[in-house]
């Protein structure tokens, strides 16, 4: 849907179908990982990847979770579970009975690494509440509820709609512009040993910035969206530069100073923290560059990464819902 400003909201865009299904049988959800900020786009820009949180849920006598994949033990806990807590809070806030669920999770998104795990979890919880609570919410309402819960719109917009997004808030209203990332580009996500809580990553940021740093970020973010839209890989080295958050988070993100110098060599187009970190996102120019890029990453980090890097494509598709069985 277009408005007078030329921006788009989530109405009519890809995202889960929130039409009133009966809360019976099972519902299957698939939500992509995301990376926000991409350097200069603090709380504004994000992109979706082709690895996912997948959920099958059905009404049950009591809550249960069977989890597989990354961080399965954490994902399978009933206590302090972000999906379940958000689901129950939404139903209670909207005067709906809390329907216990049996969840089967297959998770490929690392937790606490800056890959959009909380955005995927909150969007999943909202859609579960919409389905089992019979909430008459359209796609735009789902996006705005998720943005309010996250405190910023970037990850949830990319997770909900797919592709590369820029998002701006007008009160609670979220306006989104999106493009499909270039088909040939690939992403590498380097994972350190320890996660980093987003709250801690935000706490280290200053309350004000020098004008020269703000101007530098404005220049970079202005080019970043056009680089994605026009497949201008030659611009990413500069377009992913940041002076607003990465310098302050670098002490808690040990891979970042080691990998930032790789931008512009061995097929690596640009480098930035993935979200608030501590994982690092490297964008490469194509499939053939993945192996040499991984070799220079291993050399630069002296094999201090916690696990094999995630090699992936960008996802043009956002969250999806599969038919009930």
C-alpha positions as CSV (number, residue, x, y, z in Angstrom):
1,X,0.0,0.0,0.0
2,X,1.4,3.4,-1.0
3,X,0.9,6.5,1.0
4,X,1.6,10.2,0.2
5,X,5.2,10.0,1.4
6,X,6.0,7.2,-1.0
7,X,6.7,4.8,1.8
8,X,4.9,1.5,2.3
9,X,3.3,-0.1,5.3
10,X,2.9,-3.8,5.7
11,X,-0.7,-4.0,4.3
12,X,-0.7,-6.2,1.2
13,X,3.0,-7.1,1.5
14,X,4.3,-10.5,2.2
15,X,4.0,-11.8,5.7
16,X,1.8,-14.3,7.4
17,X,-1.9,-14.5,6.5
18,X,-3.7,-13.2,9.5
19,X,-7.2,-13.9,8.3
20,X,-9.5,-15.5,10.8
21,X,-8.6,-19.2,10.9
22,X,-10.3,-21.4,13.5
23,X,-7.9,-22.1,16.4
24,X,-8.0,-25.9,15.8
25,X,-5.6,-28.4,14.4
26,X,-2.0,-27.3,13.9
27,X,-0.4,-24.1,12.6
28,X,3.1,-24.2,11.0
29,X,5.3,-21.0,10.9
30,X,8.6,-20.3,9.3
31,X,10.4,-17.1,10.2
32,X,13.8,-16.1,8.7
33,X,16.9,-14.9,10.5
34,X,17.8,-11.3,10.0
35,X,20.6,-8.9,10.5
36,X,19.9,-5.3,11.5
37,X,21.9,-2.1,11.2
38,X,24.3,-3.4,8.5
39,X,26.7,-0.8,9.7
40,X,25.2,2.7,9.6
41,X,21.5,1.8,9.6
42,X,21.1,1.8,13.4
43,X,17.5,0.8,14.3
44,X,16.5,1.5,10.6
45,X,17.9,-1.1,8.1
46,X,17.9,-4.9,8.1
47,X,18.0,-7.8,5.7
48,X,16.6,-11.4,5.9
49,X,18.5,-14.6,5.5
50,X,17.6,-18.1,4.3
51,X,17.9,-19.9,7.6
52,X,14.9,-20.1,9.8
53,X,12.9,-20.7,13.0
54,X,10.2,-23.2,12.2
55,X,7.3,-23.9,14.5
56,X,4.4,-26.3,14.5
57,X,1.8,-25.6,17.2
58,X,-1.4,-27.2,18.2
59,X,-3.8,-26.7,21.1
60,X,-3.2,-29.0,24.0
61,X,-4.1,-29.7,27.6
62,X,-0.8,-28.2,28.9
63,X,2.1,-26.3,27.5
64,X,5.0,-28.4,26.1
65,X,8.0,-27.8,23.8
66,X,10.0,-30.2,21.7
67,X,13.0,-28.4,20.3
68,X,15.7,-29.3,17.8
69,X,18.5,-27.4,16.1
70,X,20.6,-24.6,17.5
71,X,20.4,-23.8,21.2
72,X,17.7,-26.6,21.5
73,X,18.0,-26.8,25.3
74,X,17.3,-23.1,25.7
75,X,14.5,-23.1,23.1
76,X,12.9,-26.1,24.8
77,X,12.6,-24.5,28.2
78,X,9.1,-23.6,29.4
79,X,10.3,-21.1,31.9
80,X,11.3,-17.6,30.7
81,X,10.5,-18.7,27.1
82,X,10.1,-15.6,24.9
83,X,7.6,-17.2,22.6
84,X,5.3,-18.5,25.3
85,X,5.6,-15.5,27.6
86,X,4.8,-13.1,24.7
87,X,1.9,-15.3,23.5
88,X,0.3,-15.5,27.0
89,X,0.8,-11.8,27.6
90,X,-0.9,-10.9,24.3
91,X,-3.9,-13.1,25.0
92,X,-4.3,-11.8,28.5
93,X,-4.0,-8.1,27.3
94,X,-6.7,-8.7,24.7
95,X,-9.1,-10.5,27.0
96,X,-8.7,-13.9,25.4
97,X,-8.4,-17.2,27.3
98,X,-4.9,-18.7,27.3
99,X,-4.9,-21.8,25.1
100,X,-2.1,-24.2,26.1
101,X,0.0,-25.2,23.2
102,X,2.2,-28.1,22.2
103,X,5.1,-26.7,20.2
104,X,7.6,-28.4,18.0
105,X,10.5,-26.1,17.2
106,X,13.3,-26.5,14.6
107,X,15.6,-23.6,15.1
108,X,18.5,-22.6,12.9
109,X,18.9,-19.0,14.3
110,X,21.7,-18.7,17.0
111,X,20.5,-17.0,20.2
112,X,22.1,-13.8,21.4
113,X,24.3,-13.4,18.4
114,X,22.6,-10.5,16.6
115,X,20.8,-12.7,14.0
116,X,17.2,-11.7,14.8
117,X,16.3,-14.5,17.2
118,X,14.1,-12.3,19.4
119,X,12.3,-10.7,16.4
120,X,11.5,-14.2,15.0
121,X,10.3,-15.4,18.4
122,X,8.1,-12.3,19.0
123,X,6.6,-12.5,15.6
124,X,5.9,-16.2,16.1
125,X,4.3,-15.5,19.4
126,X,2.1,-12.8,17.9
127,X,0.8,-15.0,15.1
128,X,0.1,-17.8,17.6
129,X,-1.9,-15.4,19.6
130,X,-3.7,-14.2,16.5
131,X,-4.5,-17.7,15.5
132,X,-5.5,-19.4,18.8
133,X,-6.9,-16.2,20.3
134,X,-8.9,-15.4,17.2
135,X,-7.6,-11.8,17.1
136,X,-8.7,-9.9,14.0
137,X,-5.3,-8.4,13.3
138,X,-4.0,-7.6,9.8
139,X,-0.4,-7.8,8.6
140,X,0.2,-4.1,9.5
141,X,-1.0,-4.6,13.1
142,X,1.2,-7.7,13.5
143,X,4.2,-5.7,12.4
144,X,3.5,-2.8,14.7
145,X,2.9,-5.0,17.7
146,X,6.2,-6.7,17.1
147,X,8.0,-3.4,16.6
148,X,6.6,-2.1,19.9
149,X,7.7,-5.2,21.7
150,X,11.2,-5.1,20.2
151,X,11.6,-1.4,20.7
152,X,12.7,-0.8,17.1
153,X,11.3,-1.8,13.7
154,X,14.3,-3.0,11.7
155,X,14.6,-6.8,12.5
156,X,10.9,-7.4,12.7
157,X,10.2,-5.6,9.3
158,X,12.9,-7.8,7.6
159,X,11.6,-11.0,9.3
160,X,8.0,-10.2,8.4
161,X,8.5,-9.0,4.9
162,X,11.8,-10.4,3.7
163,X,14.4,-8.8,1.6
164,X,16.3,-5.6,2.5
165,X,14.2,-3.1,4.4
166,X,14.3,0.4,5.6
167,X,11.8,1.2,8.3
168,X,10.6,4.5,10.0
169,X,8.2,4.9,12.8
170,X,5.4,7.5,13.1
171,X,4.3,7.0,16.7
172,X,3.3,3.3,16.7
173,X,2.8,3.3,12.9
174,X,5.6,1.5,11.0
175,X,6.3,2.5,7.4
176,X,8.6,0.2,5.4
177,X,10.4,0.3,2.1
178,X,11.9,-2.9,0.8
179,X,13.9,-4.2,-2.1
180,X,15.0,-7.7,-3.2
181,X,18.7,-8.1,-2.5
182,X,20.9,-8.9,-5.5
183,X,20.5,-12.6,-6.4
184,X,24.2,-13.3,-6.7
185,X,25.3,-11.8,-3.3
186,X,26.0,-14.2,-0.4
187,X,26.4,-13.7,3.3
188,X,28.9,-15.1,5.8
189,X,28.1,-14.8,9.5
190,X,31.1,-15.3,11.8
191,X,30.1,-16.4,15.3
192,X,32.3,-15.8,18.4
193,X,32.3,-18.0,21.5
194,X,30.0,-16.0,23.7
195,X,26.6,-14.3,23.1
196,X,25.9,-10.7,23.9
197,X,22.7,-9.4,25.4
198,X,21.2,-6.6,23.3
199,X,20.5,-4.7,26.5
200,X,24.2,-4.7,27.3
201,X,25.1,-3.7,23.8
202,X,22.8,-0.7,24.0
203,X,24.0,0.3,27.4
204,X,27.5,1.1,26.1
205,X,26.3,3.7,23.6
206,X,26.8,7.4,24.3
207,X,23.9,9.9,24.6
208,X,25.3,12.3,22.0
209,X,27.6,12.2,19.0
210,X,30.0,14.6,17.2
211,X,28.5,16.2,14.1
212,X,31.2,14.7,11.9
213,X,30.2,11.2,13.0
214,X,26.5,11.7,12.4
215,X,27.3,13.2,8.9
216,X,29.5,10.2,8.1
217,X,26.7,7.8,9.0
218,X,24.1,9.7,7.0
219,X,26.4,9.5,4.0
220,X,26.8,5.8,4.4
221,X,23.1,4.9,5.0
222,X,22.0,7.1,2.1
223,X,24.2,4.9,-0.2
224,X,23.5,1.6,1.5
225,X,19.9,1.2,0.4
226,X,20.8,2.2,-3.2
227,X,23.7,-0.3,-3.2
228,X,21.2,-3.1,-2.4
229,X,18.6,-1.8,-4.9
230,X,21.1,-1.3,-7.7
231,X,23.4,-4.3,-7.0
232,X,26.3,-1.8,-6.4
233,X,28.7,-4.1,-4.6
234,X,31.5,-1.7,-5.2
235,X,29.8,0.7,-2.8
236,X,29.3,-1.6,0.2
237,X,32.8,-1.2,1.6
238,X,32.0,2.5,2.4
239,X,28.2,2.1,2.6
240,X,28.6,-0.3,5.6
241,X,30.9,2.0,7.6
242,X,29.6,3.1,11.0
243,X,30.6,5.6,13.7
244,X,27.5,5.5,15.8
245,X,27.4,2.1,17.5
246,X,30.2,-0.3,16.3
247,X,33.2,1.6,17.8
248,X,31.5,1.4,21.2
249,X,30.5,-2.2,20.9
250,X,33.8,-3.4,19.6
251,X,35.3,-4.2,23.0
252,X,32.4,-6.7,23.5
253,X,32.6,-8.1,20.0
254,X,36.1,-9.5,19.6
255,X,35.7,-10.6,16.0
256,X,34.7,-7.1,14.7
257,X,38.2,-5.4,14.7
258,X,39.7,-8.5,13.2
259,X,37.3,-8.7,10.3
260,X,36.5,-5.1,9.4
261,X,39.8,-4.7,7.5
262,X,38.7,-7.5,5.1
263,X,36.2,-5.4,3.3
264,X,37.2,-4.9,-0.3
265,X,39.4,-8.0,-0.6
266,X,38.9,-11.7,-1.6
267,X,35.3,-11.0,-2.9
268,X,34.2,-9.5,0.5
269,X,32.1,-6.4,-0.4
270,X,31.4,-5.1,3.1
271,X,31.7,-6.0,6.8
272,X,29.6,-5.0,9.8
273,X,28.3,-6.2,13.1
274,X,25.2,-8.4,12.7
275,X,22.7,-6.4,14.6
276,X,24.0,-5.5,18.1
277,X,26.6,-8.3,17.7
278,X,28.7,-10.1,18.7
279,X,28.4,-12.0,15.3
280,X,29.9,-10.3,12.3
281,X,28.2,-10.1,8.9
282,X,30.4,-10.3,5.7
283,X,28.7,-9.8,2.3
284,X,30.5,-11.4,-0.6
285,X,30.0,-11.0,-4.3
286,X,29.0,-14.5,-5.2
287,X,29.1,-18.2,-4.5
288,X,32.6,-18.6,-5.9
289,X,33.9,-16.1,-3.3
290,X,32.7,-18.1,-0.2
291,X,35.6,-20.4,0.1
292,X,38.4,-17.8,-0.3
293,X,36.5,-15.5,2.0
294,X,36.2,-18.2,4.6
295,X,39.9,-18.8,4.3
296,X,40.8,-15.2,5.0
297,X,38.3,-15.1,7.9
298,X,40.0,-18.1,9.5
299,X,43.4,-16.5,9.0
300,X,42.3,-13.1,10.4
301,X,40.7,-14.6,13.4
302,X,43.4,-17.2,14.0
303,X,40.5,-19.7,14.1
304,X,39.0,-18.0,17.2
305,X,35.5,-18.4,15.9
306,X,33.3,-20.6,18.0
307,X,31.9,-22.6,15.2
308,X,31.9,-22.9,11.4
309,X,30.6,-19.6,9.9
310,X,27.1,-19.6,8.6
311,X,27.1,-19.4,4.8
312,X,23.8,-18.3,3.4
313,X,21.8,-16.4,0.8
314,X,19.5,-13.5,1.4
315,X,15.9,-14.3,1.6
316,X,13.4,-12.4,-0.5
317,X,10.6,-14.0,1.4
318,X,9.5,-13.1,4.9
319,X,7.6,-15.0,7.5
320,X,5.3,-17.7,6.1
321,X,2.4,-19.9,7.3
322,X,1.8,-23.4,6.1
323,X,-1.6,-25.0,5.8
324,X,-2.9,-26.9,8.7
325,X,-2.5,-30.7,8.5
